[in-house]
């Protein structure tokens, strides 16, 4: 059945139209007939089509099927659609007109259920009379299948789901991770509902296929419906950030709602993680912009959150929202000491100076703690190494670009825009990923900070080594050489992609040439400074 569907979908994509041979039911014909040649992804009316109705449709074995409704919200070029938050709010309103069920599950399109007991686990919390009546949602961790043995991109997000969220669970509860959250519908109605149809306690008595219900569903899916309402501000998922999940959960906790973290041994849901470096960095860059939008908003966790929830919970949210600021110190440490080394300048204490060991202790202490957390959770050392390298790459590239984009957006300059992470993977790309080979492939600007830093650190290390050989001492440049050497070891996949690889995933020559020019320009500028 799946293969048949896949072939039909691919044929439709190639042809650009849907053959009448593929339409087997009247409902399918009704939905597809609404799409005309004049429709575009940015400009089309709302489409709501009931594909299955509970109590009337059965599967091949005669068992009843749940409701299944296709929704395409109205889009217009003169109305903001608010990305994922806007889509979720349309789903909230349409489902309210049809069933008004008291519990809602958010699930990303690339994730699927891995345990049929998951809804029961969530209901054990939500329906337990002994639980806090202000419990608003139950959050399950995101677990990804298909990650290679050593997780070269750090895609499992171990710190978030195995360290941060269990810690926040002892406070007001974890953040919403954008997927795998069971919500009480009433948490999204922070104020009295503005229409009878949106009333959280309303009982639905009509069939979801009735004309009255479908008319109302199309109405609330319209792009003008939210005008002059509190949707996106006091109701539903909140607008104002690309990370609507964290922003909404923070504001819900500020309103007094709490959450709980449920992490069963069998993963509740499984999803996909990016398996090429470009998608991985782009995804993190998008998060960075959204996090900064929250950090410097009117409802910043460091101010509003600390006052409204608690000191510790507010700081937990602030820990996430200020993540991209790491781009500043890491970029400085990636370039400044190495450029000083190239110019025979020492900026750290000598090895004979007691202050030198403060740097050593701080570095080893931070990395030692991170390593112990990995080892104690049963992960191999190679996986830890890849995780810290991926973190460095994200900070140097994604956080830097995200910080720049946020600043440009803040002063009113046009930015790069919003890109959805691609889930389409070529077979050769998948094979390289499973072998643990980094995938570059495209001439993207997000690679420039990585490749430029790789070149400068390598040249600086070799220069420092030559300098030490001439002077027969490394006392003056010990810390700078250690830092450059550490960066060089981390950049091995970059050097391999620049010089030795011949497959489609290698680093494009254009990026290498631009990086060499940038490295030379930085060295020339530093020569005048030092």
Buried (B, 14 or more C-beta within 10 A) or exposed (E): EEEEEEEBEEEEEEEEEBEEEEBEEEBBEEBBEBBEEEBEEEBBBBBBBBBBBEEEBEEEEEEEBEBEBEBBBBBBEEBEBBBBBBBBBBBBBBBBBBBBEEBBBBBBEEBEBBBEEBBEBBEEBBEEEEEEEBBBBBBBBBBBEBBBEBBBBBBBBBBBBBEBBEEBBEBBBBBBBBBBBBBBBEBBBBEEBBBEBBBBEBEBEEBBBEEEBBEBBBBBBBBEBBEEBBBBBBBBBBBBBBBBBBBBBBBBBBBEBBBBBBBEEEBBBBBBBBBBBBBBBBBBBBBBBBBBBBBEBEBBBBEBBBEBBBEEBBBBBBEBBBBBBBBEEBBEBBBBBBBBBBBEBBEBBBBEEEEBEEBEEEBEEEEEEBBEBBEEEEBEEEBBBBBBBBBBBBBBBBBBBBBBBBEBBEEEEEEBEEEEBEBEBEEEBBEBBEEBBBBBBBBBEBBBBBBBBBBBBBBBBEBBBEBBEEEEEBEBBBBBBBBBBBBBEBBEBBBBBBEEBEEEBBBBEEBBEBBBEBBBEBBEEBEEEE
